Amino acid sequence: MAGTTLKQRTCATADLGPVQLAGVRALLVDAFAGDPDGDFDDHDWDHALGGHHVLVWDDGYVVGHAAVVRRHLVHGSRTLRCGYVEAVVVRADRRRRGIGERLMAEVERLLGGYDLGALGATDEGRLLYERRGWRSWRGRLSALTPDGVVATPDDQGSVMVRPGPGAELDLDGELTCDWRSGDLW
């Protein structure tokens, strides 16, 4: 019976074959199709690649996914090594069964090698992150773009962080992300 034996795997993007990557992308496209913030596009997919993936399978199908990729964030006078969490999703028919908690527990283990974890939360995902100790960034958000540092006010309220050991963060200060195409946060 489906749902009785979940399997979990953590691996680098390079360890996933084309069929596995296609399955993950299909899950993400399907899950975000009804998202009021927009569909899961090519930029979003690119943002999820190049780091580590946490995958949960049931009966041969991917039912949950999260990725951690390395980014650099500037806060105060420090450049911080950030494990940025991307593409967190649980298949619609499997939500509210602990898969998101399972994904995030492994994501948070992976964040142990970074100064902080950060992510852009959807309204639906926010409660999960808050329960796990993630905190909303209250200060100014910006991005280091080809045109210099540019404020990103549209992202206010969606960026959440999880400080690493010894990280001193002023949640009311400015946080600046590195440049990338598509959504900056």
C-alpha positions in Angstrom: 0.0 0.0 0.0 1.3 3.4 -0.9 2.5 5.6 2.0 3.6 2.7 4.2 7.4 2.9 3.5 8.8 6.3 2.7 12.4 6.4 1.5 14.7 9.4 1.8 17.9 10.3 0.0 20.3 13.3 0.3 22.6 13.8 -2.6 24.3 16.3 -4.8 22.8 17.4 -8.1 25.5 15.5 -9.9 24.3 12.3 -8.3 20.8 12.6 -9.8 20.3 11.1 -13.3 18.1 12.6 -16.0 15.1 10.6 -15.1 15.3 11.5 -11.4 15.8 15.2 -12.3 12.8 15.1 -14.6 10.7 13.6 -11.9 11.7 16.3 -9.4 11.1 19.0 -11.9 7.7 17.6 -12.8 6.7 17.6 -9.1 7.8 21.2 -8.7 6.0 22.4 -11.8 2.8 20.6 -10.7 3.0 21.8 -7.1 3.6 25.5 -8.0 1.1 25.6 -10.8 -1.6 27.1 -8.5 0.8 29.4 -6.6 -0.5 33.0 -6.7 3.2 34.1 -6.8 3.7 32.4 -10.2 4.6 29.2 -11.8 7.9 27.3 -11.3 9.9 28.5 -14.3 13.4 27.8 -15.8 15.0 30.3 -13.4 13.5 28.6 -10.4 14.7 25.3 -11.6 18.2 26.6 -12.2 18.2 28.1 -8.6 17.5 24.6 -7.2 20.5 23.0 -8.9 24.2 22.7 -8.0 23.9 22.0 -4.3 22.3 19.2 -2.3 18.8 17.7 -2.7 16.7 16.0 -0.1 14.2 13.7 -1.7 11.4 11.6 -0.2 9.9 8.8 -2.3 6.8 6.7 -1.9 6.0 3.7 -4.1 8.7 4.8 -6.6 7.4 8.4 -6.9 9.1 11.5 -5.6 6.6 13.0 -3.1 8.8 15.6 -1.4 11.9 17.7 -2.3 14.1 20.4 -0.9 17.4 21.8 -2.1 20.3 23.6 -0.4 22.5 25.7 -2.6 25.4 28.0 -1.6 25.0 31.7 -1.8 26.6 34.7 -0.3 24.7 37.3 1.7 26.0 40.6 3.1 24.9 41.7 6.6 26.6 44.6 8.3 30.3 44.4 7.4 30.3 40.6 6.9 29.9 38.4 3.9 28.1 35.3 5.1 28.2 31.8 3.7 24.5 31.0 3.3 22.8 27.7 2.7 19.9 28.9 0.7 16.9 26.6 0.7 15.1 26.2 -2.7 12.3 24.3 -4.2 10.7 22.9 -1.0 7.6 21.0 -1.9 5.4 18.1 -0.9 3.0 16.5 -3.4 -0.5 17.9 -2.8 -2.0 14.5 -1.9 0.8 13.8 0.7 0.7 17.1 2.6 0.1 17.3 6.4 1.7 13.9 7.0 5.1 14.9 8.3 7.0 14.9 5.0 7.8 18.6 5.1 9.1 18.2 8.7 11.3 15.3 7.5 12.6 17.3 4.6 13.4 20.3 6.8 15.1 18.3 9.5 17.6 17.1 6.9 17.9 20.5 5.3 18.8 22.0 8.7 21.4 19.3 9.2 23.0 20.3 5.9 23.0 24.0 7.1 25.5 23.1 9.8 28.4 24.0 7.4 27.1 27.6 6.8 26.9 30.8 8.7 23.1 30.9 8.2 20.3 29.3 6.3 17.8 31.5 4.4 14.8 31.0 2.2 11.9 32.7 0.5 8.8 31.4 2.2 5.4 31.1 0.6 2.3 31.8 2.8 1.6 28.0 2.8 5.1 27.1 4.0 5.6 29.8 6.5 4.0 27.9 9.5 6.3 24.9 8.9 9.4 27.1 9.0 8.2 29.1 12.0 7.5 25.9 14.0 11.1 24.8 13.2 12.7 28.0 14.5 13.1 30.0 11.3 12.7 33.8 11.8 11.4 36.4 9.4 13.8 39.1 8.3 12.4 42.4 9.4 15.0 44.8 8.0 15.7 46.1 4.6 16.4 43.6 1.8 18.5 44.3 -1.2 20.5 42.6 -3.9 24.0 43.2 -5.3 23.1 43.6 -9.0 25.2 44.6 -12.1 23.9 48.2 -11.4 25.0 48.1 -7.7 23.0 47.5 -4.5 19.3 47.7 -5.2 16.5 47.5 -2.7 14.1 44.5 -3.1 11.0 45.8 -1.2 8.7 43.2 -2.9 10.5 40.5 -0.9 9.8 42.0 2.5 8.0 39.6 4.7 8.9 36.5 2.7 12.6 36.0 3.6 13.3 33.8 6.6 16.6 32.9 8.2 18.1 30.4 10.6 21.3 31.6 12.1 24.2 29.1 12.3 26.4 28.6 15.4 28.0 31.8 16.4 26.2 33.9 13.8 25.2 37.3 15.1 22.3 38.7 13.1 20.3 41.9 13.5 17.0 40.9 12.0 16.2 44.6 11.7 19.4 45.4 9.8 20.0 45.2 6.0 20.5 41.9 4.3 21.9 41.8 0.7 21.9 38.8 -1.5 24.1 38.0 -4.4 22.9 38.4 -8.0 21.2 35.8 -10.0 18.7 35.8 -12.9 15.0 35.4 -12.0 13.8 35.8 -8.5 16.6 37.3 -6.4 15.4 35.9 -3.1 
